[in-house]
Amino acid sequence: MAKSEMMIKTSEDFAAEIKNAIPPERLLIDEPMSKHTTFRIGGPADFLLFPASPEEVATVFKLAKQFAVPVTVLGNGSNVLVLDRGIRGLVIKFGSDMGYIRHGGSTVFAGAGALLADVSKYAAQAKLTGFEFAIGIPGSIGGAVFMNAGAYEGDMSQVVQAVTAVCSNGELKRFTQDELKFAYRHSAFQDNGCFICEVEVALADGEDNSIRGRIDDYTTKRQSKQPIEMPSAGSTFKRPQGHFAGTLIEQAGLKGTRVGGAQVSTKHAGFIINAGGATAKDVLQLISKVQDSVYRQFGVSLHPEVRVLGEE
């Protein structure tokens, strides 16, 4: 049997095993990732799966290991750029089935697919404070923990007390706060190969009007200053020490600069948007152009905050 025929046979067997373990409607084959990322960019995933529980994630992970199929995990697809040839192997995307939220006392438990805005609103309704900063961050709590996302002087490291994840042996493991190794836009999950399934957030009892006031304030700021009406992956660059990326890009005269369908937002220079029909290649070329111009003018290196996945 030729190598390509063997790969096809392996793929067919893998898909059949997945469909035996999980309802088949939750497995998509050759699915364009442009439909599943906030950038609206990206080629097809060989397999795209939407699990409904940590146990399902563990089952699928074991099958992928058995068939030597590479695995990529996405939250809401809000902080990623999928390349134009797509992603080989299996993509696990945490959607609404993994978006549950509950609480016990002042601890909120959220499935990895729960949107940050929903967790923030849930905490507010429960009169719990400490998660207001997340109201304006796009994406899911799993992705936010992975990147240690933050806004308005808050980030995930300040509130996450534990994470349940699936690791390389296919078993579930609970990571305590000390094991999460949070740093600026970094967590242990960028290095350990484990996949976040559930997040425990430690909050405090708060006063209703104060909590809602902060949420309203952060929401207004985001709507007025960020290009939320356009497809993007959120803030494109990490904050360079002693500077703000958006300010440097604006001072470099790059607002509105385009490469193909990718554009530096005219509303906030820290965002690259899909202005229409952008490819991943367009975005990468524009990122490089911005980096070169800012470094040439100010001697400051900008590093992308967006995760780049897949094949060019």
N, C-alpha and C positions, 0 to 999 in steps of 0.2 A: 504493500500500500504506500503511495506517494505521501510525502510529508504534509502537503496541503490537504489531502484526503483524510489523513490521520487527525489533523487539527479540526476539520469539519466534524468528523465522527466524535471526537472528544467533546466538542461544543454541543453537539446534539445530545450526547449522553448526560452532560452536565445540566443542560436545560431540562431534560426529562427528570433528573433527580430533584432539581429545585421545585419543579411543578408537582412532584409527589409529596414534597415536604410542606409546601406553601401554596395557597390558592393561586392558580396559574394566571389569573387576571392581574396579579401584582408583579409579574415579570414581563418586561418589554424587551424585545430583541431589535438590535440596530436602531435604537431610538436616538433621534437628534437631541444633543444636549442643549441646543439653543432654546428648546422648549422648557428647560429645567434649570436655567441659570438667570439671574437678574440682569446680566449683561445681554441676554438674548443672542449669545454667540456660542458656537461650538459644534463640532462634528459628532457623529454617532458613537454611542456606547455599544459595545458588543452585547452586553446584558445590563439592564437597569431594573433594580429591584426595590420595592417599597415594603420594608418589614413592618410588622405590627407589634413586636415585643422584643426585649433583649434576648429572650430564648430563641426566637426566630433568627436573630442576628448570629447567635452562636451556632445554630444548626447550619446556616448558609456558609458561615466562615469555614466550618469543618469540611463541607462539601467542596468549597473552593480550594482548600488545601489538598484534599484528596485528588482533585483533578488538575492541580497545579495551575489554577486560574488566578491571575492577579486581582486584588481587590482594592477599590478606591471608595472612600466614604465621603458623602456630601451631606451638609445640613440643608439649608434652604437654597444653596447655590448662589449666595449673595456676595461672597468674597473670593470668587474664583474666576479665572479665565480658562475656558476649555479650548484647546487648540483645534485647528480646522480639520484635522483628520480624526478627531475624536479620541476616545479612551478605549484601550484594549482591555479585555477581561470584564469583570463584574463591577458595576457601580452600585453601591448601596446608598439610597437616598432616604433620609428620614423625613417623612411627610406627616400628614395629619394623624395617621394611625399611631405615630410615635410622638404625638404632640400633647399628651396628657399633662395635666397640672393638678397637684393636690398639696395640702399642707397639714402638718401636725405641729401644734404650738406655733413657734416662730420660724420653723423650718419649712421651706417650700421644696417639693419634689417635682421635677419636670423631666419628661421624656426628651431625648435629644432633639426631636423635631419640633418642640414647642417654640413658637416665635418669641423673641425677646420682648416685643411690645405686649404680647398676650400675658407673659409671665409678670411683667411690670404692672399691668392693669389688674391681674389677679391678686398680686401682693397688695395693691392699693385698696382693693375691695375688702381684703382681709385685715386692713389697717396695719400692714406691716411695712416698715420703712427700710431703705437701704438699696432698693433696686430701681429707684426712680431714674437714675442716669441711663438705664438701658432702654428707655422708652423710644429713643430716637435712633437706635442702632438697628439696621436692617439685618434680617437673618434669624437663625435658630440658636437656641442656647447651647447645643452641642458644638456648632461651629464657633460660637463665641468663646467657649471654654478652650477649644483647640488653639485659637489665636490670642487668647486673653484679651478679647475685645474690650474697648472702653470708650467713654465719652464724658464730657463735663466733669473732669477730675475723678471719675470713678472707673473701675475696671473689674473684671470677673474675679481677679485674685483677692479682692477685698471682701467678697461675699460667698464664694464657693467653698463649702466645707468638705465635700466628698464627691466622688464621681464613680459610677459603676460602668465598667467597660468590658468588652470582649477582647481577649488577648490572643497571642499567636497559637496557643494550644486549644483555642475554641472555647475556653472556660471563662465564666464571668468573674471579674475581680473588682473589689471596691477599693478605690484609692483614697486615702485620707489627705487632708490639706497639705501636709508636709511632703507627700509623695507627688504632688501635682507640679512642683518645680516651676511655678509661675515666674515669668520675667516679662519685660516689655514685649508685647505681641508674641509671646511664646509660652508654651506649656510642655509638660512631659510627653504629651501625645504626639508631638511633632517628631519625637525621637524613639518612642518605645513600641510603635507598631500596633498599639491597642486602639480600639474603636469605642468612642464615648456612646453610651446608651441612656444613662440617666444621671441627672445632676441634682445635688442637694445644695440648696442655697440658705445660708443662715442670716436671718434678718432680725429686726427688733420691733417691738410694739411702737406704733407711732400715732400721731394725731391726724385725723382724716383730712381736714382742710389744708394742713401743711403739706401732706403727701401729694394731694391733688394739685396744689398750687405749683409744686416743683414739676410735676408731670406736664401740666399745661404750659409752663414756662419753657421747658426743654422742647416740647412739641412745636411751639411757636418759633423758637430759634431754628430748629431743623427745617421747618417748612419755608422759612424766609431766606435761609442762607444756603441750603443744599439743593442740588438739581434732582429732587426726588421724582419729578415728573418724567425723567428720561431714564432709559436703561443704562445701568452702570454696575460696577462691582463694589460700590461704596468708595471710601477714600482710597486713592490709588497708591500713595506712598506713605511709608512710615515717617514719623516726625523726626527730622534730624536734630541732633543735640543743639540746643540754643536757638533753634529756628522753628518756623512753621512752613511745611512744604508748600501749601497753597500760596502763602505770601511770597515766597521765593519765586514760584512759577509765575505769579502775576507780575512781580517786579521785573522778571525777565522778558516781559511782553508777550507771553505765550497764551494768554486767554484767547479762546476761539481757534487756536491752531488746529489744523486737521491733517490727518493722513487717511485717505479713503473715507470710510464712514465713521472713523474714530475722531473724536474732538475733545480738546481741553475745554471743559465747561466754561461758559461765559458768566455763569452764576457763582461758581466756586472753583478756582483754578486747581484745587487739590483733587478734583474728580475728572477722570476721563470717561466720556459717555459714548454710547452707541447712538450717533446722530442719524443713523439709517443705513442698514446694510453693511455694517462694519464686520470685518473678519478679525480673527485673532491676530493675524499677521499685521493688519492695520494698527491694532492696539499696541503690539510689541514695538513696532517701528515708531509710534508716537511716544511711547514710554522712553525709548532710547533717545529720541530727539529732545525730549524734555530734560532728561538726565544730562546729556551733553551740554545743552545750553545753560542750565543752572550751574553746572560745574565750571564751565568756561567763564561765566560772569561773576560767580560768587565763591568759587572754590569749595562748594558744598556738594557732597555725594548724596543723591537720593536713592533710596532702596525701596522697591515695590513692596507693598503690604499685601497685594493680591496674590493668591496661590495660582500658579500656572500648572495646568494638568493636561495630560494627553500627548498626542503626536502632532508635529507640525505638518 
